[in-house]
């Protein structure tokens, strides 16, 4: 591992708020909460300058940043064979995040947010990820997919200690939906504290293409706020009931593609059930042919699936975990299907 001076990374730390959309509240009060609720879920809203779960749905490769800010964390360079060298700047830092109105969690984060930034490449691209540990514990990055053992981030001696830097470099393979996460022991603590993110690899044109769709990144997670190895808050993309308050807007007749990843700790499975709609399932996303059509899917930790559907009717369609406890503790949302604009 290569040591680096923390002073030179002050700019990265200064970017945390803009990267994650999160501001650390001055106090643990709830003065910012609005008096609103729904039939099942939390009262009020999280702070307006907090993590934006709606923005996270459609952001990858730092696409939610301005061009100047994005260039500090992501760069693309075409290669002679038609592939792309994709370079990322990822850092770990300790950060308090708001996971439900007035409920704060002392997280360990990638780039100041949970989940970490979504990384997306095309099959055969070269990834170069410069990882800096600005936190207070050893951390690493472990990518699911093919790579050399020295890039695994899980073996003894591959921890990146506070103040150190390591560069992960490998080719994107296989195409599909994957994830990355810290693999430092105790593993359950590092994952539960928030060190994970989605990793999408699109097929090359010579392999095949997925049809155009509205694409959504959905990471199922949960939080043990009392540190007794039992979760008290469940969500998709961290904020409990975020999509009950701000339904995900879709268009009737337009294909919707969900990149669903489960990183829930302390529970053997998590699930997604969509009301009044069926969806095609592409488990791990490594095939262009669906394995089943259903309205409910179960995933253990680390499992993932691409789900595709087309809404036939306008209106609100509920989705949630089909474990009632999870749903009632924050894992519930709405799709709002609207007629096409003419």
Number of C-alpha atoms within 10 A of each C-alpha: 12 11 14 15 10 15 9 9 14 11 10 20 19 10 15 19 18 18 22 27 19 21 19 15 16 6 8 11 11 15 9 13 15 13 8 10 13 11 6 15 19 19 16 18 21 22 21 12 14 19 27 19 23 18 13 24 19 15 18 17 19 22 16 18 15 10 11 8 15 16 15 14 20 19 16 13 10 11 11 6 8 9 16 20 18 23 20 23 17 22 25 27 23 20 21 17 26 23 26 24 20 19 14 15 17 13 22 28 29 30 28 31 30 27 27 24 25 21 21 21 24 21 21 21 23 21 21 18 20 16 21 29 26 26 19 13 17 20 30 27 27 19 23 17 19 13 15 9 9 11 18 18 22 21 13 8 10 19 22 23 21 19 19 20 21 22 17 21 17 17 20 24 20 19 22 25 25 26 22 20 27 28 25 24 14 8 13 15 17 22 22 21 21 29 27 29 26 27 25 23 22 23 23 15 10 6 10 11 11 11 8 10 14 14 17 20 25 23 26 24 28 32 23 17 16 10 10 9 15 14 20 16 24 28 28 29 28 28 27 30 33 27 24 22 17 14 18 18 15 21 20 19 16 17 16 19 21 20 24 25 29 24 28 25 23 16 13 9 16 24 18 21 20 20 15 13 17 17 23 19 22 22 22 18 23 19 14 16 12 16 11 12 15 14 17 18 21 15 20 16 17 17 18 27 23 25 24 20 18 19 22 15 15 16 15 18 18 18 22 23 25 18 14 11 13 20 22 18 20 28 33 26 27 22 22 19 22 17 14 11 6 3
